[in-house]
Protein backbone atom coordinates (compact mmCIF):
# COMPACT_ATOMS: atom_id res chain seq x y z
CA UNK A 1 0.00 0.00 0.00
CA UNK A 2 1.24 3.45 -0.91
CA UNK A 3 0.56 4.92 2.55
CA UNK A 4 2.71 2.29 4.22
CA UNK A 5 5.57 3.01 1.79
CA UNK A 6 5.15 6.76 2.35
CA UNK A 7 5.38 6.48 6.14
CA UNK A 8 8.35 4.12 5.90
CA UNK A 9 10.06 6.79 3.77
CA UNK A 10 8.90 9.53 6.16
CA UNK A 11 10.35 7.74 9.22
CA UNK A 12 13.57 7.01 7.38
CA UNK A 13 13.98 10.59 6.11
CA UNK A 14 12.58 12.40 9.15
CA UNK A 15 13.94 10.36 12.07
CA UNK A 16 16.49 7.70 11.23
CA UNK A 17 18.63 9.54 8.67
CA UNK A 18 18.97 12.82 10.61
CA UNK A 19 19.70 10.91 13.83
CA UNK A 20 22.43 8.87 12.15
CA UNK A 21 23.82 11.93 10.33
CA UNK A 22 24.07 13.94 13.57
CA UNK A 23 25.79 11.07 15.37
CA UNK A 24 28.18 10.45 12.46
CA UNK A 25 29.14 14.11 11.93
CA UNK A 26 29.17 15.38 15.51
CA UNK A 27 29.10 12.32 17.78
CA UNK A 28 25.82 13.63 19.22
CA UNK A 29 22.87 11.43 20.11
CA UNK A 30 19.75 13.24 18.87
CA UNK A 31 17.44 10.99 20.89
CA UNK A 32 17.13 12.83 24.18
CA UNK A 33 13.52 12.06 25.17
CA UNK A 34 13.80 10.71 28.72
CA UNK A 35 12.24 7.47 29.85
CA UNK A 36 11.25 8.73 33.27
CA UNK A 37 8.16 9.98 35.08
CA UNK A 38 8.56 13.62 33.99
CA UNK A 39 6.20 15.43 31.61
CA UNK A 40 8.85 14.95 28.89
CA UNK A 41 9.02 11.23 29.65
CA UNK A 42 5.25 10.93 29.44
CA UNK A 43 5.14 12.76 26.10
CA UNK A 44 7.98 10.55 24.83
CA UNK A 45 6.14 7.35 25.75
CA UNK A 46 2.96 8.52 24.03
CA UNK A 47 4.91 9.71 20.97
CA UNK A 48 6.38 6.23 20.60
CA UNK A 49 2.89 4.71 20.91
CA UNK A 50 1.52 7.14 18.33
CA UNK A 51 4.32 6.29 15.90
CA UNK A 52 3.67 2.59 16.49
CA UNK A 53 -0.07 3.11 15.85
CA UNK A 54 0.58 4.18 12.25
CA UNK A 55 1.88 0.77 11.06
CA UNK A 56 -0.65 -0.97 13.32
CA UNK A 57 -3.37 0.77 11.28
CA UNK A 58 -1.70 0.59 7.85
CA UNK A 59 -0.25 -2.95 7.77
CA UNK A 60 -3.59 -4.79 8.21
CA UNK A 61 -5.16 -2.61 5.51
CA UNK A 62 -2.20 -3.29 3.20
CA UNK A 63 -2.76 -7.01 3.87
CA UNK A 64 -6.40 -6.75 2.80
CA UNK A 65 -8.36 -5.85 5.94
CA UNK A 66 -11.41 -3.85 4.84
CA UNK A 67 -11.17 -0.15 5.67
CA UNK A 68 -14.56 -0.46 7.39
CA UNK A 69 -12.81 -2.49 10.12
CA UNK A 70 -10.89 0.67 11.07
CA UNK A 71 -14.09 2.71 11.34
CA UNK A 72 -14.38 4.28 7.88
CA UNK A 73 -15.85 7.79 8.06
CA UNK A 74 -18.33 7.85 5.20
CA UNK A 75 -18.88 11.62 5.37
CA UNK A 76 -15.33 12.00 4.03
CA UNK A 77 -15.82 9.43 1.28
CA UNK A 78 -15.00 11.60 -1.73
CA UNK A 79 -12.21 11.36 -4.32
CA UNK A 80 -11.19 14.94 -3.48
CA UNK A 81 -9.99 14.19 0.05
CA UNK A 82 -7.35 11.59 -0.92
CA UNK A 83 -5.96 13.96 -3.58
CA UNK A 84 -5.71 16.76 -1.04
CA UNK A 85 -4.29 14.32 1.51
CA UNK A 86 -1.53 13.10 -0.84
CA UNK A 87 -0.62 16.69 -1.67
CA UNK A 88 -0.34 17.47 2.04
CA UNK A 89 1.72 14.32 2.61
CA UNK A 90 4.18 15.30 -0.12
CA UNK A 91 4.48 18.85 1.21
CA UNK A 92 4.93 17.65 4.79
CA UNK A 93 7.81 15.35 3.88
CA UNK A 94 9.60 18.14 2.03
CA UNK A 95 8.97 20.56 4.91
CA UNK A 96 10.36 18.19 7.55
CA UNK A 97 13.43 17.16 5.54
CA UNK A 98 14.33 20.76 4.65
CA UNK A 99 13.75 22.01 8.21
CA UNK A 100 15.91 19.24 9.67
CA UNK A 101 18.69 19.99 7.21
CA UNK A 102 18.49 23.68 8.15
CA UNK A 103 18.56 22.81 11.83
CA UNK A 104 21.82 20.92 11.35
CA UNK A 105 23.68 20.09 14.57
CA UNK A 106 20.92 21.66 16.69
CA UNK A 107 18.35 18.97 15.80
CA UNK A 108 17.15 16.79 18.68
CA UNK A 109 14.21 14.55 19.48
CA UNK A 110 13.29 15.95 22.87
CA UNK A 111 14.88 18.55 25.10
CA UNK A 112 18.64 18.27 25.43
CA UNK A 113 19.20 19.32 29.03
CA UNK A 114 22.88 18.26 28.92
CA UNK A 115 23.88 20.81 26.28
CA UNK A 116 22.23 23.75 24.58
CA UNK A 117 22.71 23.63 20.82
CA UNK A 118 22.58 26.96 18.98
CA UNK A 119 19.16 28.47 18.33
CA UNK A 120 18.26 28.28 14.62
CA UNK A 121 16.41 31.36 13.35
CA UNK A 122 17.05 31.25 9.60
CA UNK A 123 15.46 29.46 6.65
CA UNK A 124 12.11 27.90 7.52
CA UNK A 125 12.76 28.80 11.16
CA UNK A 126 12.38 32.47 10.20
CA UNK A 127 8.77 31.70 9.24
CA UNK A 128 7.85 29.22 11.98
CA UNK A 129 9.49 28.37 15.28
CA UNK A 130 8.43 24.74 14.76
CA UNK A 131 8.54 23.78 11.07
CA UNK A 132 9.40 20.14 11.87
CA UNK A 133 6.42 19.72 14.17
CA UNK A 134 4.31 21.62 11.63
CA UNK A 135 5.35 19.09 8.98
CA UNK A 136 4.53 16.21 11.32
CA UNK A 137 1.11 17.70 12.02
CA UNK A 138 0.51 18.00 8.29
CA UNK A 139 1.59 14.38 7.76
CA UNK A 140 -1.02 13.17 10.24
CA UNK A 141 -3.67 15.36 8.59
CA UNK A 142 -2.69 13.96 5.18
CA UNK A 143 -2.92 10.41 6.53
CA UNK A 144 -6.41 11.12 7.83
CA UNK A 145 -7.58 12.64 4.53
CA UNK A 146 -6.20 9.75 2.46
CA UNK A 147 -7.58 7.14 4.85
CA UNK A 148 -10.51 8.74 6.72
CA UNK A 149 -11.21 6.31 9.54
CA UNK A 150 -11.83 6.53 13.25
CA UNK A 151 -8.39 4.97 13.78
CA UNK A 152 -6.53 7.59 11.72
CA UNK A 153 -8.61 10.35 13.32
CA UNK A 154 -7.55 9.08 16.76
CA UNK A 155 -3.87 8.94 15.68
CA UNK A 156 -4.09 12.48 14.27
CA UNK A 157 -5.75 13.87 17.41
CA UNK A 158 -3.32 12.14 19.77
CA UNK A 159 -0.36 13.33 17.71
CA UNK A 160 -1.76 16.87 17.70
CA UNK A 161 -2.16 16.91 21.49
CA UNK A 162 1.34 15.52 22.04
CA UNK A 163 2.99 18.01 19.70
CA UNK A 164 1.16 20.93 21.31
CA UNK A 165 2.41 19.80 24.74
CA UNK A 166 5.97 19.11 23.52
CA UNK A 167 6.23 22.51 21.83
CA UNK A 168 5.24 24.24 25.05
CA UNK A 169 7.76 22.20 27.07
CA UNK A 170 10.47 23.14 24.57
CA UNK A 171 9.46 26.81 24.66
CA UNK A 172 9.73 26.86 28.47
CA UNK A 173 13.15 25.18 28.28
CA UNK A 174 14.45 27.55 25.60
CA UNK A 175 13.16 30.58 27.46
CA UNK A 176 15.12 29.51 30.53
CA UNK A 177 18.21 28.19 28.74
CA UNK A 178 18.66 30.83 26.04
CA UNK A 179 16.92 33.78 27.69
CA UNK A 180 16.52 37.05 25.83
CA UNK A 181 17.70 35.64 22.48
CA UNK A 182 14.83 33.15 22.54
CA UNK A 183 12.35 35.75 23.78
CA UNK A 184 13.31 38.02 20.86
CA UNK A 185 12.85 35.10 18.47
CA UNK A 186 9.53 34.20 20.08
CA UNK A 187 8.23 37.76 19.60
CA UNK A 188 9.44 37.94 15.99
CA UNK A 189 8.36 34.49 14.76
CA UNK A 190 5.04 32.72 15.10
CA UNK A 191 4.80 29.32 16.75
CA UNK A 192 3.37 27.64 13.63
CA UNK A 193 2.85 30.06 10.70
C-alpha positions as CSV (number, residue, x, y, z in Angstrom):
1,X,0.0,0.0,0.0
2,X,1.2,3.5,-0.9
3,X,0.6,4.9,2.5
4,X,2.7,2.3,4.2
5,X,5.6,3.0,1.8
6,X,5.1,6.8,2.3
7,X,5.4,6.5,6.1
8,X,8.3,4.1,5.9
9,X,10.1,6.8,3.8
10,X,8.9,9.5,6.2
11,X,10.3,7.7,9.2
12,X,13.6,7.0,7.4
13,X,14.0,10.6,6.1
14,X,12.6,12.4,9.2
15,X,13.9,10.4,12.1
16,X,16.5,7.7,11.2
17,X,18.6,9.5,8.7
18,X,19.0,12.8,10.6
19,X,19.7,10.9,13.8
20,X,22.4,8.9,12.2
21,X,23.8,11.9,10.3
22,X,24.1,13.9,13.6
23,X,25.8,11.1,15.4
24,X,28.2,10.5,12.5
25,X,29.1,14.1,11.9
26,X,29.2,15.4,15.5
27,X,29.1,12.3,17.8
28,X,25.8,13.6,19.2
29,X,22.9,11.4,20.1
30,X,19.7,13.2,18.9
31,X,17.4,11.0,20.9
32,X,17.1,12.8,24.2
33,X,13.5,12.1,25.2
34,X,13.8,10.7,28.7
35,X,12.2,7.5,29.8
36,X,11.3,8.7,33.3
37,X,8.2,10.0,35.1
38,X,8.6,13.6,34.0
39,X,6.2,15.4,31.6
40,X,8.9,15.0,28.9
41,X,9.0,11.2,29.6
42,X,5.2,10.9,29.4
43,X,5.1,12.8,26.1
44,X,8.0,10.5,24.8
45,X,6.1,7.3,25.7
46,X,3.0,8.5,24.0
47,X,4.9,9.7,21.0
48,X,6.4,6.2,20.6
49,X,2.9,4.7,20.9
50,X,1.5,7.1,18.3
51,X,4.3,6.3,15.9
52,X,3.7,2.6,16.5
53,X,-0.1,3.1,15.9
54,X,0.6,4.2,12.3
55,X,1.9,0.8,11.1
56,X,-0.7,-1.0,13.3
57,X,-3.4,0.8,11.3
58,X,-1.7,0.6,7.9
59,X,-0.2,-3.0,7.8
60,X,-3.6,-4.8,8.2
61,X,-5.2,-2.6,5.5
62,X,-2.2,-3.3,3.2
63,X,-2.8,-7.0,3.9
64,X,-6.4,-6.8,2.8
65,X,-8.4,-5.8,5.9
66,X,-11.4,-3.8,4.8
67,X,-11.2,-0.2,5.7
68,X,-14.6,-0.5,7.4
69,X,-12.8,-2.5,10.1
70,X,-10.9,0.7,11.1
71,X,-14.1,2.7,11.3
72,X,-14.4,4.3,7.9
73,X,-15.9,7.8,8.1
74,X,-18.3,7.9,5.2
75,X,-18.9,11.6,5.4
76,X,-15.3,12.0,4.0
77,X,-15.8,9.4,1.3
78,X,-15.0,11.6,-1.7
79,X,-12.2,11.4,-4.3
80,X,-11.2,14.9,-3.5
81,X,-10.0,14.2,0.1
82,X,-7.3,11.6,-0.9
83,X,-6.0,14.0,-3.6
84,X,-5.7,16.8,-1.0
85,X,-4.3,14.3,1.5
86,X,-1.5,13.1,-0.8
87,X,-0.6,16.7,-1.7
88,X,-0.3,17.5,2.0
89,X,1.7,14.3,2.6
90,X,4.2,15.3,-0.1
91,X,4.5,18.8,1.2
92,X,4.9,17.6,4.8
93,X,7.8,15.4,3.9
94,X,9.6,18.1,2.0
95,X,9.0,20.6,4.9
96,X,10.4,18.2,7.5
97,X,13.4,17.2,5.5
98,X,14.3,20.8,4.6
99,X,13.7,22.0,8.2
100,X,15.9,19.2,9.7
101,X,18.7,20.0,7.2
102,X,18.5,23.7,8.2
103,X,18.6,22.8,11.8
104,X,21.8,20.9,11.4
105,X,23.7,20.1,14.6
106,X,20.9,21.7,16.7
107,X,18.4,19.0,15.8
108,X,17.1,16.8,18.7
109,X,14.2,14.5,19.5
110,X,13.3,15.9,22.9
111,X,14.9,18.6,25.1
112,X,18.6,18.3,25.4
113,X,19.2,19.3,29.0
114,X,22.9,18.3,28.9
115,X,23.9,20.8,26.3
116,X,22.2,23.7,24.6
117,X,22.7,23.6,20.8
118,X,22.6,27.0,19.0
119,X,19.2,28.5,18.3
120,X,18.3,28.3,14.6
121,X,16.4,31.4,13.3
122,X,17.0,31.3,9.6
123,X,15.5,29.5,6.6
124,X,12.1,27.9,7.5
125,X,12.8,28.8,11.2
126,X,12.4,32.5,10.2
127,X,8.8,31.7,9.2
128,X,7.9,29.2,12.0
129,X,9.5,28.4,15.3
130,X,8.4,24.7,14.8
131,X,8.5,23.8,11.1
132,X,9.4,20.1,11.9
133,X,6.4,19.7,14.2
134,X,4.3,21.6,11.6
135,X,5.4,19.1,9.0
136,X,4.5,16.2,11.3
137,X,1.1,17.7,12.0
138,X,0.5,18.0,8.3
139,X,1.6,14.4,7.8
140,X,-1.0,13.2,10.2
141,X,-3.7,15.4,8.6
142,X,-2.7,14.0,5.2
143,X,-2.9,10.4,6.5
144,X,-6.4,11.1,7.8
145,X,-7.6,12.6,4.5
146,X,-6.2,9.8,2.5
147,X,-7.6,7.1,4.8
148,X,-10.5,8.7,6.7
149,X,-11.2,6.3,9.5
150,X,-11.8,6.5,13.2
151,X,-8.4,5.0,13.8
152,X,-6.5,7.6,11.7
153,X,-8.6,10.4,13.3
154,X,-7.6,9.1,16.8
155,X,-3.9,8.9,15.7
156,X,-4.1,12.5,14.3
157,X,-5.7,13.9,17.4
158,X,-3.3,12.1,19.8
159,X,-0.4,13.3,17.7
160,X,-1.8,16.9,17.7
161,X,-2.2,16.9,21.5
162,X,1.3,15.5,22.0
163,X,3.0,18.0,19.7
164,X,1.2,20.9,21.3
165,X,2.4,19.8,24.7
166,X,6.0,19.1,23.5
167,X,6.2,22.5,21.8
168,X,5.2,24.2,25.0
169,X,7.8,22.2,27.1
170,X,10.5,23.1,24.6
171,X,9.5,26.8,24.7
172,X,9.7,26.9,28.5
173,X,13.1,25.2,28.3
174,X,14.5,27.5,25.6
175,X,13.2,30.6,27.5
176,X,15.1,29.5,30.5
177,X,18.2,28.2,28.7
178,X,18.7,30.8,26.0
179,X,16.9,33.8,27.7
180,X,16.5,37.0,25.8
181,X,17.7,35.6,22.5
182,X,14.8,33.2,22.5
183,X,12.3,35.7,23.8
184,X,13.3,38.0,20.9
185,X,12.8,35.1,18.5
186,X,9.5,34.2,20.1
187,X,8.2,37.8,19.6
188,X,9.4,37.9,16.0
189,X,8.4,34.5,14.8
190,X,5.0,32.7,15.1
191,X,4.8,29.3,16.7
192,X,3.4,27.6,13.6
193,X,2.8,30.1,10.7
